[in-house]
Amino acid sequence: MKIQDMKSPKGARKPKRRKGRGMGSGRGKTGGRGNKGQKSRSGSKRTFGFEGGQMPLMRRIPKRGFRPREKKEYSIINLEKLNIFKEGTYITPSLLKNKRLIKTIKKPIKILGKGKLKKKLAVNADSFSMSAKAAIEKTGGSIERIKKVP
C-alpha cells in the first residue's frame, strides 16, 4: 500500500458545518448564537474571568502574603548527589545537565549542603549555601561562582 492510496475510515472526516445558510440548514437566521445579547454581536470578545460586570472571582477572594514579581527560581542540587563524579572533576552546569541532575541550564544553579561529600571536586555554580561551601572546601575542593553577563 502506498501513502497516496490510503483513505480515512468512513465517518472520520466530516464536512465543516456552514452556519447562517438558511432556515433549512438548522443553523440559519442567528447562526447558533441565540437571540440578542453581547455574545450574539459581531466582534464580541470578553477577557478571561469576565462575569458580566459582577466583581470577578479572582478579585473577590482574599489575597494573603507577598508574591514577588521577579522570583528567582533555582535548580537545586544537594552535595550527596555530587558523589557520582570522579575525584578532581570540574563540575559545570552542562555536565550536571548531561548527568540529569538538573532539568535545564536556563535557571541558576544552587548547591545545598545536604549529605556528605566524599570526593575532592571543583564546582562551578551560581550560588552555594554556607554549609555546602564549607563541605566542598573541607574535602580539598574548590568553588567558583558563574559570572552572569548583563
N, CA, C and O of each residue as an XYZ file, in Angstrom:
600
protein
N       0.837     -1.176      0.000
C       0.000      0.000      0.000
C       0.890      1.249      0.000
O       1.873      1.323      0.737
N       0.534      2.212     -0.825
C       1.268      3.460     -0.913
C       0.506      4.546     -0.164
O      -0.699      4.437      0.061
N       1.236      5.604      0.220
C       0.618      6.660      1.019
C      -0.515      7.359      0.270
O      -1.491      7.799      0.878
N      -0.377      7.458     -1.050
C      -1.433      8.130     -1.823
C      -2.691      7.268     -1.967
O      -3.749      7.772     -2.343
N      -2.577      5.963     -1.668
C      -3.722      5.068     -1.757
C      -4.502      4.969     -0.437
O      -5.589      4.392     -0.396
N      -3.934      5.540      0.646
C      -4.574      5.432      1.959
C      -5.785      6.357      2.049
O      -5.778      7.468      1.517
N      -6.826      5.877      2.733
C      -8.031      6.663      2.920
C      -8.427      6.633      4.389
O      -8.149      5.666      5.099
N      -9.076      7.697      4.836
C      -9.575      7.759      6.209
C     -10.740      6.796      6.353
O     -11.452      6.545      5.381
N     -10.955      6.243      7.565
C     -12.108      5.376      7.763
C     -13.411      6.148      7.578
O     -13.451      7.362      7.777
N     -14.445      5.462      7.208
C     -15.733      6.104      6.939
C     -16.247      6.803      8.199
O     -16.277      6.211      9.278
N     -16.650      8.065      8.050
C     -17.165      8.853      9.170
C     -16.098      9.610      9.933
O     -16.425     10.356     10.856
N     -14.822      9.443      9.576
C     -13.745     10.135     10.282
C     -13.632     11.586      9.851
O     -13.281     12.446     10.659
N     -13.922     11.867      8.600
C     -13.798     13.236      8.096
C     -15.172     13.781      7.727
O     -15.782     13.374      6.738
N     -15.640     14.715      8.554
C     -16.948     15.304      8.311
C     -16.773     16.655      7.649
O     -15.775     17.332      7.895
N     -17.726     17.071      6.805
C     -17.628     18.411      6.227
C     -17.884     19.469      7.298
O     -18.634     19.233      8.245
N     -17.255     20.643      7.141
C     -17.407     21.741      8.084
C     -18.865     22.201      8.106
O     -19.504     22.293      7.058
N     -19.391     22.489      9.298
C     -20.777     22.934      9.415
C     -20.873     24.393      9.001
O     -20.205     25.252      9.576
N     -21.717     24.678      7.989
C     -21.873     26.037      7.468
C     -23.035     26.720      8.168
O     -24.190     26.315      8.035
N     -22.704     27.767      8.919
C     -23.728     28.474      9.691
C     -24.333     29.609      8.883
O     -23.704     30.152      7.975
N     -25.554     29.953      9.226
C     -26.220     31.105      8.616
C     -26.516     30.929      7.147
O     -26.407     31.884      6.378
N     -26.896     29.708      6.731
C     -27.180     29.440      5.315
C     -28.625     28.989      5.138
O     -28.886     27.987      4.472
N     -29.560     29.722      5.728
C     -30.983     29.432      5.544
C     -31.575     28.588      6.649
O     -30.871     27.846      7.335
N     -32.884     28.713      6.811
C     -33.582     28.017      7.888
C     -33.537     26.495      7.725
O     -33.567     25.772      8.721
N     -33.466     26.009      6.514
C     -33.447     24.572      6.271
C     -32.169     23.902      6.752
O     -32.154     22.685      6.936
N     -31.095     24.661      6.961
C     -29.817     24.069      7.362
C     -29.789     23.707      8.848
O     -28.929     22.947      9.292
N     -30.741     24.260      9.617
C     -30.739     24.013     11.057
C     -29.837     24.978     11.804
O     -29.850     25.005     13.035
N     -29.049     25.776     11.080
C     -28.165     26.767     11.685
C     -28.359     28.114     10.991
O     -27.406     28.878     10.837
N     -29.582     28.402     10.577
C     -29.881     29.642      9.856
C     -30.186     30.788     10.799
O     -30.013     30.662     12.011
N     -30.629     31.876     10.266
C     -31.018     33.095     10.986
C     -29.926     33.575     11.939
O     -29.088     34.382     11.537
N     -29.907     33.107     13.182
C     -28.935     33.621     14.165
C     -27.608     32.872     14.110
O     -26.652     33.274     14.773
N     -27.531     31.815     13.350
C     -26.270     31.082     13.170
C     -25.740     30.448     14.441
O     -24.527     30.379     14.635
N     -26.639     29.978     15.321
C     -26.202     29.279     16.527
C     -25.787     30.201     17.656
O     -25.264     29.733     18.667
N     -26.008     31.522     17.508
C     -25.615     32.463     18.554
C     -26.745     32.809     19.506
O     -26.508     33.486     20.507
N     -27.944     32.376     19.235
C     -29.077     32.731     20.081
C     -29.596     34.116     19.722
O     -29.157     34.711     18.738
N     -30.524     34.626     20.514
C     -31.133     35.925     20.236
C     -30.569     37.009     21.143
O     -30.550     36.856     22.364
N     -30.119     38.083     20.556
C     -29.648     39.282     21.246
C     -28.541     39.010     22.265
O     -28.155     37.864     22.494
N     -28.053     40.064     22.855
C     -27.038     39.944     23.897
C     -25.633     40.125     23.355
O     -25.405     40.140     22.146
N     -24.682     40.263     24.299
C     -23.303     40.575     23.942
C     -22.675     39.507     23.054
O     -21.959     39.836     22.108
N     -22.930     38.247     23.340
C     -22.295     37.170     22.575
C     -22.885     36.998     21.186
O     -22.297     36.310     20.352
N     -24.025     37.601     20.919
C     -24.623     37.477     19.596
C     -24.066     38.502     18.619
O     -24.232     38.362     17.407
N     -23.406     39.532     19.140
C     -22.886     40.604     18.280
C     -21.579     40.195     17.625
O     -20.830     39.365     18.140
N     -21.325     40.812     16.461
C     -20.061     40.519     15.788
C     -18.923     41.193     16.549
O     -19.101     42.263     17.131
N     -17.761     40.561     16.537
C     -16.586     41.116     17.213
C     -16.663     41.039     18.712
O     -15.923     41.744     19.398
N     -17.542     40.197     19.254
C     -17.682     40.160     20.710
C     -16.563     39.330     21.314
O     -16.403     38.150     21.002
N     -15.798     39.964     22.177
C     -14.735     39.264     22.908
C     -14.799     39.729     24.346
O     -15.041     40.904     24.618
N     -14.580     38.800     25.269
C     -14.542     39.157     26.677
C     -13.265     38.624     27.272
O     -12.772     37.576     26.854
N     -12.721     39.332     28.243
C     -11.483     38.914     28.867
C     -11.705     37.682     29.734
O     -12.832     37.378     30.127
N     -10.626     36.983     30.023
C     -10.678     35.797     30.867
C     -11.201     36.175     32.255
O     -10.713     37.128     32.863
N     -12.170     35.448     32.747
C     -12.715     35.687     34.076
C     -13.783     36.753     34.134
O     -14.236     37.100     35.225
N     -14.208     37.293     32.990
C     -15.240     38.324     32.976
C     -16.575     37.716     33.386
O     -16.953     36.655     32.890
N     -17.294     38.387     34.294
C     -18.543     37.847     34.809
C     -19.699     38.809     34.580
O     -20.554     38.955     35.453
N     -19.744     39.455     33.449
C     -20.858     40.315     33.098
C     -20.934     41.584     33.917
O     -22.023     42.126     34.102
N     -19.838     42.063     34.401
C     -19.829     43.285     35.195
C     -19.815     43.017     36.686
O     -19.490     43.905     37.474
N     -20.167     41.792     37.085
C     -20.062     41.412     38.503
C     -18.585     41.354     38.867
O     -17.749     41.098     38.001
N     -18.251     41.586     40.129
C     -16.861     41.522     40.569
C     -16.343     40.097     40.344
O     -16.894     39.154     40.912
N     -15.306     39.923     39.536
C     -14.821     38.575     39.209
C     -14.314     37.820     40.437
O     -13.875     38.424     41.415
N     -14.382     36.503     40.371
C     -13.978     35.635     41.470
C     -12.543     35.912     41.913
O     -12.260     35.950     43.111
N     -11.638     36.104     40.954
C     -10.231     36.325     41.296
C     -10.024     37.619     42.077
O      -9.021     37.760     42.776
N     -10.945     38.556     41.970
C     -10.844     39.792     42.754
C     -11.654     39.727     44.043
O     -11.447     40.534     44.949
N     -12.587     38.759     44.129
C     -13.410     38.626     45.335
C     -12.696     37.884     46.458
O     -12.869     38.210     47.632
N     -11.892     36.882     46.094
C     -11.256     36.070     47.138
C     -10.073     36.833     47.743
O      -9.391     37.570     47.032
N      -9.822     36.662     49.055
C      -8.748     37.424     49.696
C      -7.367     36.936     49.268
O      -7.157     35.754     48.995
N      -6.451     37.872     49.219
C      -5.060     37.546     48.885
C      -4.259     37.548     50.181
O      -4.490     38.382     51.056
N      -3.330     36.626     50.303
C      -2.515     36.537     51.517
C      -1.045     36.542     51.160
O      -0.642     35.970     50.147
N      -0.250     37.183     51.986
C       1.199     37.137     51.847
C       1.732     38.024     50.746
O       1.024     38.856     50.180
N       3.000     37.820     50.465
C       3.720     38.627     49.482
C       4.171     37.725     48.348
O       4.760     36.671     48.586
N       3.897     38.133     47.117
C       4.332     37.360     45.955
C       5.253     38.234     45.107
O       4.779     39.147     44.431
N       6.547     37.975     45.129
C       7.465     38.805     44.347
C       7.229     38.636     42.848
O       6.988     37.526     42.373
N       7.299     39.729     42.115
C       7.057     39.673     40.674
C       8.152     38.921     39.946
O       7.878     38.127     39.046
N       9.375     39.166     40.328
C      10.501     38.516     39.654
C      11.185     37.556     40.612
O      12.320     37.780     41.032
N      10.477     36.483     40.951
C      11.002     35.485     41.863
C      12.107     34.701     41.158
O      11.944     34.277     40.014
N      13.218     34.514     41.841
C      14.332     33.777     41.256
C      14.186     32.302     41.630
O      14.243     31.950     42.808
N      14.000     31.452     40.638
C      13.881     30.021     40.880
C      15.195     29.343     40.540
O      15.739     29.520     39.450
N      15.701     28.559     41.493
C      16.972     27.874     41.321
C      16.770     26.410     40.964
O      15.767     25.799     41.333
N      17.742     25.855     40.238
C      17.856     24.404     40.109
C      18.701     23.978     41.299
O      19.848     24.404     41.427
N      18.148     23.140     42.172
C      18.820     22.811     43.436
C      19.465     21.440     43.362
O      18.867     20.472     42.892
N      20.714     21.381     43.845
C      21.438     20.112     43.908
C      22.045     19.987     45.294
O      22.671     20.922     45.793
N      21.856     18.824     45.918
C      22.472     18.568     47.217
C      23.846     17.939     47.030
O      24.120     17.301     46.014
N      24.711     18.132     48.034
C      26.093     17.637     47.964
C      26.175     16.139     47.728
O      27.049     15.676     46.996
N      25.275     15.375     48.339
C      25.320     13.913     48.218
C      25.191     13.447     46.760
O      25.683     12.377     46.404
N      24.529     14.253     45.922
C      24.363     13.889     44.511
C      25.661     14.052     43.724
O      25.828     13.441     42.669
N      26.584     14.877     44.235
C      27.848     15.127     43.521
C      28.847     13.986     43.681
O      29.892     13.988     43.030
N      28.543     13.019     44.534
C      29.443     11.879     44.741
C      29.514     10.935     43.540
O      30.355     10.036     43.520
N      28.647     11.120     42.536
C      28.687     10.261     41.349
C      29.869     10.604     40.440
O      30.251      9.807     39.583
N      30.448     11.802     40.631
C      31.575     12.221     39.789
C      32.890     11.670     40.331
O      33.010     11.364     41.518
N      33.886     11.546     39.430
C      35.210     11.059     39.820
C      35.973     12.148     40.568
O      35.669     13.335     40.453
N      36.965     11.717     41.333
C      37.814     12.634     42.100
C      38.456     13.668     41.175
O      38.985     13.315     40.120
N      38.412     14.943     41.565
C      39.069     16.015     40.814
C      38.306     16.526     39.599
O      38.857     17.286     38.802
N      37.044     16.121     39.442
C      36.247     16.568     38.289
C      35.886     18.040     38.426
O      35.585     18.522     39.519
N      35.920     18.752     37.292
C      35.467     20.149     37.250
C      34.000     20.114     36.846
O      33.678     19.793     35.702
N      33.112     20.441     37.776
C      31.673     20.313     37.557
C      31.109     21.624     37.011
O      31.234     22.677     37.635
N      30.484     21.538     35.831
C      29.873     22.698     35.172
C      28.371     22.452     35.013
O      27.917     21.316     35.148
N      27.594     23.504     34.728
C      26.158     23.305     34.511
C      25.840     22.320     33.382
O      24.904     21.529     33.495
N      26.612     22.367     32.298
C      26.355     21.445     31.183
C      26.631     19.988     31.580
O      25.950     19.077     31.109
N      27.628     19.773     32.443
C      27.930     18.422     32.929
C      26.793     17.914     33.826
O      26.413     16.745     33.760
N      26.264     18.803     34.655
C      25.129     18.435     35.520
C      23.898     18.094     34.693
O      23.145     17.182     35.035
N      23.694     18.832     33.598
C      22.561     18.576     32.695
C      22.726     17.224     32.007
O      21.764     16.464     31.895
N      23.941     16.921     31.546
C      24.210     15.640     30.874
C      23.990     14.452     31.806
O      23.543     13.392     31.367
N      24.303     14.623     33.095
C      24.115     13.552     34.084
C      22.685     13.543     34.648
O      22.353     12.739     35.519
N      21.840     14.464     34.128
C      20.431     14.580     34.520
C      20.222     14.906     36.000
O      19.248     14.464     36.610
N      21.136     15.677     36.565
C      20.959     16.160     37.934
C      20.111     17.425     37.947
O      19.479     17.750     38.952
N      20.104     18.143     36.808
C      19.221     19.296     36.651
C      18.476     19.148     35.332
O      18.944     18.476     34.413
N      17.293     19.794     35.247
C      16.487     19.687     34.029
C      16.916     20.680     32.969
O      16.916     20.360     31.780
N      17.288     21.903     33.395
C      17.629     22.944     32.431
C      18.801     23.767     32.939
O      18.999     23.896     34.147
N      19.583     24.326     32.011
C      20.678     25.208     32.413
C      20.252     26.673     32.326
O      21.064     27.573     32.539
N      18.962     26.910     32.009
C      18.451     28.276     31.938
C      18.248     28.876     33.328
O      18.395     30.084     33.515
N      17.907     28.027     34.306
C      17.744     28.504     35.675
C      19.103     28.560     36.363
O      19.990     27.769     36.039
N      19.282     29.493     37.319
C      20.530     29.496     38.081
C      20.619     28.252     38.973
O      19.601     27.718     39.412
N      21.843     27.805     39.229
C      22.075     26.567     39.979
C      22.550     26.901     41.386
O      23.446     27.725     41.568
N      21.946     26.255     42.377
C      22.356     26.446     43.767
C      22.730     25.100     44.366
O      21.980     24.130     44.252
N      23.901     25.045     45.010
C      24.381     23.835     45.669
C      24.046     23.953     47.152
O      24.416     24.929     47.805
N      23.338     22.945     47.683
C      22.966     22.915     49.089
C      23.772     21.848     49.823
O      24.298     20.923     49.204
N      23.866     21.981     51.139
C      24.761     21.140     51.929
C      24.183     19.869     52.493
O      24.711     19.369     53.486
N      23.120     19.306     51.917
C      22.546     18.066     52.447
C      23.414     16.874     52.050
O      23.807     16.741     50.891
N      23.701     16.030     53.000
C      24.508     14.843     52.733
C      25.989     15.119     52.881
O      26.392     16.240     53.189
N      26.817     14.074     52.655
C      28.266     14.209     52.804
C      28.930     14.121     51.446
O      28.553     13.304     50.606
N      29.914     14.965     51.242
C      30.718     14.927     50.022
C      31.983     14.143     50.337
O      32.695     14.481     51.282
N      32.278     13.096     49.560
C      33.398     12.205     49.856
C      34.573     12.409     48.910
O      35.613     11.773     49.082
N      34.431     13.292     47.904
C      35.472     13.469     46.902
C      35.864     14.922     46.757
O      35.089     15.830     47.058
N      37.099     15.125     46.284
C      37.616     16.471     46.027
C      37.128     16.896     44.642
O      37.498     16.293     43.635
N      36.284     17.950     44.599
C      35.703     18.397     43.343
C      35.835     19.904     43.196
O      35.884     20.636     44.184
N      35.891     20.354     41.953
C      35.841     21.785     41.645
C      34.440     22.052     41.101
O      34.079     21.552     40.035
N      33.652     22.840     41.832
C      32.252     23.041     41.487
C      32.020     24.451     40.974
O      32.421     25.429     41.605
N      31.363     24.544     39.813
C      31.041     25.824     39.189
C      29.524     25.976     39.208
O      28.819     25.234     38.524
N      29.007     26.949     40.000
C      27.564     27.155     40.112
C      27.267     28.626     40.395
O      28.173     29.417     40.658
N      25.984     28.976     40.338
C      25.576     30.363     40.574
C      25.600     30.735     42.046
O      25.946     31.861     42.402
N      25.227     29.773     42.917
C      25.112     30.078     44.338
C      25.407     28.830     45.166
O      25.193     27.704     44.718
N      25.900     29.055     46.380
C      26.226     27.969     47.300
C      25.681     28.321     48.678
O      25.719     29.483     49.085
N      25.173     27.322     49.398
C      24.808     27.569     50.786
C      26.099     27.567     51.600
O      27.123     27.056     51.148
N      26.047     28.138     52.794
C      27.252     28.222     53.632
C      27.777     26.831     53.984
O      28.986     26.601     53.988
N      26.857     25.902     54.281
C      27.275     24.553     54.654
C      27.884     23.808     53.465
O      28.830     23.038     53.629
N      27.336     24.041     52.265
C      27.877     23.388     51.065
C      29.273     23.917     50.763
O      30.177     23.148     50.436
N      29.445     25.220     50.873
C      30.744     25.852     50.630
C      31.796     25.293     51.594
O      32.912     24.973     51.185
N      31.433     25.180     52.870
C      32.356     24.658     53.878
C      32.701     23.193     53.609
O      33.856     22.792     53.752
N      31.707     22.398     53.221
C      31.937     20.968     52.977
C      32.830     20.737     51.759
O      33.680     19.847     51.775
N      32.642     21.531     50.706
C      33.469     21.380     49.494
C      34.911     21.749     49.795
O      35.835     21.053     49.376
N      35.106     22.853     50.525
C      36.473     23.290     50.863
C      37.129     22.360     51.871
O      38.353     22.225     51.880
N      36.330     21.714     52.726
C      36.856     20.772     53.720
C      37.470     19.543     53.048
O      38.480     19.016     53.514
N      36.854     19.088     51.948
C      37.384     17.918     51.235
C      38.569     18.278     50.325
O      39.163     17.398     49.703
N      38.904     19.560     50.251
C      40.027     19.990     49.411
C      39.599     20.474     48.040
O      40.442     20.773     47.195
N      38.317     20.551     47.815
C      37.799     21.025     46.530
C      37.732     22.539     46.471
O      38.124     23.229     47.411
N      37.230     23.044     45.357
C      37.127     24.498     45.206
C      35.764     24.857     44.634
O      35.115     24.054     43.962
N      35.344     26.102     44.922
C      34.086     26.578     44.367
C      34.366     27.763     43.455
O      35.314     28.522     43.659
N      33.524     27.896     42.455
C      33.634     29.018     41.528
C      32.226     29.461     41.163
O      31.399     28.661     40.725
N      31.968     30.755     41.352
C      30.660     31.299     41.017
C      30.605     31.665     39.537
O      31.574     32.177     38.976
N      29.439     31.391     38.901
C      29.259     31.736     37.495
C      29.028     33.227     37.429
O      28.165     33.764     38.125
N      29.797     33.895     36.593
C      29.627     35.329     36.432
C      28.676     35.574     35.277
O      28.994     35.274     34.126
N      27.486     36.130     35.591
C      26.485     36.400     34.573
C      26.819     37.697     33.858
O      27.112     38.710     34.493
N      26.772     37.659     32.523
C      26.988     38.865     31.723
C      25.638     39.550     31.540
O      24.686     38.911     31.093
N      25.530     40.874     31.886
C      24.225     41.536     31.775
C      23.756     41.704     30.344
O      22.676     42.245     30.107
